[in-house]
Amino acid sequence: MNTTPSSTLHITSMTASDRPRSDQNQPQVDATKQVRAAGGRALVLGGGGSTGNAWLIGVIAGLFDAGLDVTEADLVIGTSAGSTAATQITSGIQATELLAAILAAAPQQRTGPVGSDRGRVPIRPAADHMERTSKIIAAAEDAADMRRRMGAAALDMAAASDGSRQTRWRATVAARLPSQHWPERTVLITAVNAHTGEPVVFDRHSGVDLVDAVAASCASGFAYRIGDKRYIDGGYRRNENADLAAGNGRVLVLSPFGGRTRTPLEWGMHLAAQVDELRARGSKVETIFPDSNSEHMFGANAMDLSLRPPAAQAGYNQGRALAEQLTDFWR
């Protein structure tokens, strides 16, 4: 079944058959070795910055209002901004309430200049970060080398810091979470070990506080400390990490970046490669991307707080529009 309108790519369908405290060395969950139920349903929430988080909440709220509750998934995987969304929707607060809070928030002013991209150019810190990381990607030999280089760069920044950024970032993340306790259901939150470049996955059995797991997954610009280790953004593994849902019968992937990647395609970090892996292992997959009218709110503009309400509204509209065609797949 292909539910994608011919004019725009909104949704695609593919089918195929030691637990110490968080202030110590914590174990890391290897989700790729966990056995999934063949009939299980997995919800994958990709990274996408502040606007991406708003869009994810909007899509899920739109689906819910149209009669489809995807928060009942057996497995929820969250990466970067998606880790925040995953924690929010599994906290017991309905997605519609989360959406209402985004839409009701006080208007945010842009701090960056105005340009020709629908009146916007990237905010300077985001643009600087994109430039730095693009150089690292260009110099890397492969994905593993890229992750090591990203980690080394983040550790260098951490060494030059007085540590206040860590404290501020943790407080910021904590304020975004309705609950600071891991949900009982299976939620996986991705990150990358800054010292080794190895991907890690946290869950409620990892001995890591939920706030720390999310803060690490969203640590795009610096190395976040948990115990004696530091971590960088889970998106450096893959932006969606949908492959971690292998073994589930149905996998719904929400990707604010539209499945794109900044890395060479031969590295296999793009969403299409992840979907191929899932299909090869028997999963049915649906993917939802921002439509053509809202694409400008993501990517370079992903940290523009003034775009959160329109991103959330765009996601909501998509969710309502797609609910009917997703119902048979999900249920």
Disulfide bonds with the S-S distance in Angstrom:
none
